[in-house]
């Protein structure tokens, strides 16, 4: 009888231990789940912050207006733009892919060489030389449209810039180019800056002696005017990368 009682007491003790262990597990499980959730949220927050702080890689694909024709390299548009963005607290790297004399078709021909795979955004400024040489606007449009389709397929956001460079073929010709630029921007849903040279083209003090290219001060004027559009471009690039 005593042996039976002792056995029963041992069994009850084991059952009690199992119950306590089970209850402890139930108590700890929510804590573990909450802790794990906090860790996951913390990692997600860190990743998001890092993504926001990582520099947006911008390439300026253009002609002599952006390449820095007639001015020191530090006064070229990409260099001045990069400096202006940094002073405004923007994390961005701006690369100069401007080539003097390039038409839109020439820019298309070198597109894949000029735009690295890790590019986030492109400022596209081509067409001024097409105007000066009297090209049919449809020819320029076709080249620019192909560039825009290529960049869209690569998930690169674009700021398309028109130009006001004065050709000798009359106002109708100039208007056709203006309509071509704005039409492309609407068709491809890209950001649009109507006239890259608008900040200096009417001010002789901001132009070089050739009357076409900006001085360092002229480039500074361009940067000041275009900066809000570039910041919108950076914002669009960050949203696309999330």
VOBASE-365241 format. One record per atom (N, C-alpha, C): x, y, z. Coordinates in pm, whole numbers, plus 50000, padded with zeros to 5 digits. Example, Ala and Ser with C-alpha at 12.3 -4.5 7.8 and 13.67 -1.06 7.14 Angstrom:
BEGIN
513194943150780
512304955050780
513204967050780
512854977550708
513674989450714
512905000350787
//
This chain:
BEGIN
500834988050000
500005000050000
500865012550000
501895012350087
502815023850091
503525025649958
503905014449898
504595015049767
503685021049661
502395017049666
501445022249568
501255037349585
501195041549712
501045055949739
502245063949690
503435058449715
504655065249671
504705066449519
504295055649452
504285055749305
503335066349252
502155066949317
501155076849275
501675091049295
502365093249408
502905106649432
503955110549328
504795100449290
505815103449187
505155106749054
504095099449018
503385102048892
502765115848891
502145119349007
501535132549015
502585143749004
503745141049064
504845150949055
505285152748910
505405141648836
505815142348695
504775150048614
503475146648643
502405153548569
502445168548597
502695171848725
502795186048761
503925192948691
505055186048683
506215191948613
505915194148465
505245184448404
504895185748262
503955197548241
502945198548333
502015209748321
502715223148333
503605224148432
504325236748452
505195240048330
505845229648276
506685231648157
505865236348039
504665229948023
503785233647912
503305247947926
502905251648050
502425265248073
503545275448051
504755271648091
505885280848069
506125282947921
505965271947844
506145273047699
505115282347638
503835280747685
502775289347634
503035303947669
503595306147787
503885319747830
505015325947749
506045317947720
507215323047648
506955324847499
506045316747443
505855316947299
505475330847247
504485337847307
504195351447259
505395360747269
506185359247377
507355367747394
508335365547281
508555352647247
509475349247139
508965354847006
507645353546983
507075358346858
507215373446847
506905380446957
507025395046957
508475399246935
509405392347002
510815395646986
511275393646842
510825382446783
511205379646644
510625390346551
509365394346577
508745404646494
509495417846505
509925421146627
510685433546647
511995433346571
512655421646571
513915420446499
513705422246349
512635415946296
512345417046154
512035431646117
511225438346200
510905452346173
512135461246180
513025458146275
514255465946287
515125464246163
515235451646115
516025449245993
515415456845874
514065456345863
513405463145752
513645478045758
513595483645879
513835497945896
515255501645857
516215493445901
517615496045868
517825495345717
517225485245652
517355483945507
516775496045436
515595500945486
514965512245423
515805524845439
516335526945558
517185538545583
518435538045496
519045526245488
520255524845404
519935527845259
518745522845213
518375525245073
518175540145049
517565547245148
517335561545131
518635569345136
519605564545209
520855571745224
521855568345114
521685557145047
522625553444941
522495563444827
523595567444766
523535577744663
522795573144538
521985582044485
521325579744357
522335582744248
522545573144159
523545574644053
522885580743929
523285593143899
522715600743788
523765602143678
523375599343555
524245601543440
523625612443353
524425622343315
523965633043226
524405629343085
523435625143004
523705621142866
523355632942776
524395639442721
524125651442644
525205654742543
525185667242501
526135672242402
527045682542468
527505692442392
528455702242447
527845711042556
526525712442558
525885720742660
526075714842800
526135701642807
526345695142937
527775690242954
528485688342843
529855682942852
530815692642918
530525705542907
531405715642965
532295722242862
531785723642741
532555730042634
532975744142674
534295746842664
534815760242686
534965764442830
534715755342925
534875758743068
535695747643136
536335750543249
537045739943322
536095728743364
536645716943384
535825705243419
535005707643545
535565715143641
534845717343766
533655726843747
533615733643632
532495742643604
531485736643507
531715724343462
530755717743374
529455715043449
528375713843375
527065712043437
526995700343536
527495688443502
527385677343599
528115680243730
529295686443721
530055689443843
529325699743929
528825710343866
528115720543943
526805715143999
526135706543923
524895700543972
525165691644093
526205683544085
526555674844197
526845682844323
527555693944308
527875702544423
526595708544481
525715713244394
524475719444442
523605709244516
523565697044468
522775686644535
523345683444673
524655682844682
525275680044812
524985691144913
525005703544867
524735714644959
523285714345007
522425707744934
521015706544974
520745693545049
521835686245081
521675674145159
521255662045080
521325662844949
520945651544865
522135642044847
521875629044860
522915619044837
522815614444692
523685619844610
523635616844466
525025617744405
525275609444306
526515609744229
526165613144085
526765623744033
526445628443898
527635626043806
527405618643699
528465615243603
528255622743472
529335627843418
529285635343292
529445625843174
528355624043098
528415616042975
528045624842857
528465637442862
528225646542751
529365645842651
529035646342523
530045646242417
529735657642321
530665666942308
530455678342220
530195673842077
529225680242014
528905677241875
527915666041856
527535659141962
526625647741947
525225652041906
524665644741813
523245645541781
522515634941862
521195634741851
520425624541923
520805610541876
521005608941746
521375595941693
522745591441744
523675600841758
524985597541811
524885593341958
524035600242032
523825596342171
523235582442181
522315579142092
521735565742089
522805555342058
523695558341965
524715548741925
525655545042039
525875554142132
526785551342243
526045549042375
524735547342368
523915546742489
524395536242588
524565524042543
524925513242635
526335514842691
527215521542619
528545524242672
528525535542773
527615544842754
527605556942838
526785555342966
525845545942966
524955544243081
525245530743147
526015530543255
526325517843323
525075510943376
525205498143404
524055490343450
523535494743586
524385501043667
523945505043801
523385519243805
523105524943688
522555538443682
521125538743733
520805548643815
519445550343868
518635560343787
519295570643736
518585581543669
519455587543560
518795592843458
519495599343346
518865612943320
519705622943305
519285635943254
519635635943105
518615635943021
518805634442877
518695648042809
519825652742755
519875665842689
520545663942554
519745661042454
520235659242317
519205665242221
519675670142108
518785675842008
519185689741963
520055696442042
520475709942003
521245709741871
522135699941856
522905699241731
522035694941614
520985687241641
520035683641536
519365696241482
518995705341572
518365717841531
519325726441450
520545727541500
521525736041433
521865730941293
521755717941273
522075711941143
520845710241055
519695714741104
518485714341022
517875700741004
518065691741101
517485678441091
515955679041097
515325669541032
513885667741046
513565664141192
512645671141255
512315667841394
511915653341416
511315647041315
510895633041328
512115623841341
513215627641276
514435619541287
514975620241430
515005632341484
515465634041622
514525626841718
513245628141694
512245621641780
512445606541785
512695600541671
512875585941665
514055581541749
515165588941741
516355585341819
516095587041968
515495598242006
515215600542148
514205590442202
513215587042123
512225577142167
512875563542192
513815559842108
514515547142127
515345547442256
515985558742282
516745560242407
515805558742527
514655565342523
513715564842635
513185550742656
512895543642548
512405529842562
513485521042623
514715522942581
515825515042636
515975517542786
515925529942827
516105533242969
514925528343052
513725529442998
512545524443070
512645509343091
513105502142989
513265487643002
514295484143110
515235493043132
516265490843235
515875496943370
514655502043380
514135507943503
514975519943548
515425527743451
516165540143477
515215551743457
515055560143560
514155571543547
514855582843471
514075591243405
514635600943312
514055614843334
514935624843322
514535638843308
514915642943166
513925645143082
514165649142943
514235664242934
515285669242870
515465683642854
515305687742708
514475697542685
514415703542553
515465714442542
515515721142427
516455732142407
515775743442330
516295755742348
515805767342275
516835772642178
517895765142155
518965769842066
518365775441936
518755787441901
518125794241789
518695789341655
517915782441577
518375778541442
518095789641342
518545787741223
518325797941119
517165794041029
516355784541074
515275779440988
513895784641028
513855794541115
512575800941144
511855795741267
510825803341307
510065800141428
509265787241413
508775784341295
507975772141275
508815759741302
510045760141256
510955748941280
511245747441429
511495758741495
511765758441639
510555753241716
509375757141676
508155752541742
507945737641723
508325732641607
508185718241581
509075710241675
510275715341702
511165708541796
510615709341937
510095720841976
509525722342110
508385712542131
507515711242031
506395701842041
506895687542044
507965684741972
508525671341971
509015667442111
509745676542177
510265673642311
509125671242411
508165680342414
507075679042511
506225666642482
506035663642355
505265651742319
505935638942366
507245638242351
507985626542398
507865624842549
507965635942621
507875635342767
506515629842810
505455634442745
504115629642779
503935615042741
504395611742623
504225597942572
504935587842659
506115591242710
506915581642787
506845584142937
506015593642979
505785596343121
507095598843195
507915607643139
509175611343204
509095625743249
509935629343345
510015643343388
510535651843272
510105664343269
510415672743153
510865686643196
511975691043138
512465704743154
512485710843014
511605720242985
511365724342847
512565729642770
513465737242836
514575743342762
515805743942850
516765735342823
517985734942904
518735748042898
518715754542783
519495766842764
518705779542796
517505778042849
516655789542875
517275799542972
518095794543065
518655803243169
519725812743116
520275809942998
521385818442949
521235823042806
520335817142729
520315819542585
519995834142551
519295841242638
518925855042610
519805865242682
520855860442748
521725869342826
523155868042775
523625878342705
524965877842646
526065876142751
525825881042871
526845880042977
526985865643029
526015857243000
526055843343046
526445833642934
526765839342815
527135830942701
528585833342661
529185823042606
530525824442552
530445832442421
531595835542365
531635844142247
530935838042126
530785824742124
530095818442011
528585820742016
528095825742128
526665828542141
525795816442164
526405804642177
525645792242193
525855785442327
527095786042375
527445778442496
527495787442619
527135782042734
527145790042856
528545791542914
528755802842979
529945804543061
529725796943192
530735797643279
530575791243411
529385797343485
529225810443473
528085817043537
526765812743472
526795810643341
525605805843271
525205791943316
526205783443336
525925769743384
525355770343525
525885779443606
525355781243742
523885785043736
523535793443640
522135797543624
521265785743584
521785777143498
521045765043458
520795756143579
521835754043658
521705745343775
520635750743870
520645763643893
519675769643984
518245767143937
518025768543807
516665766943754
516225752343748
517135743543714
516765729643691
516745721343819
517315726643927
517495718944050
516205712744103
515075719844108
513845713344156
513445701144074
513655701643942
513335690143858
514275678443887
515545681443914
516505670843944
516165664444079
515735672444175
515345666744303
514105658044288
513205661844201
512045653344171
512495640344104
513515641144021
514085629343956
514665619844061
515395625344158
515985617144264
514885610344345
513835617844375
512725612044450
512075600744373
511895602544244
511295592044161
512205579744156
513515581944149
514465570744147
514405562844277
514335569844389
514275563044519
512985554944532
511865560444487
510595553144494
510655540744407
511265541944291
511335530244202
512225519344260
513245523044336
514195513244391
513685506444518
512565511044572
512065504844696
511405491444667
//
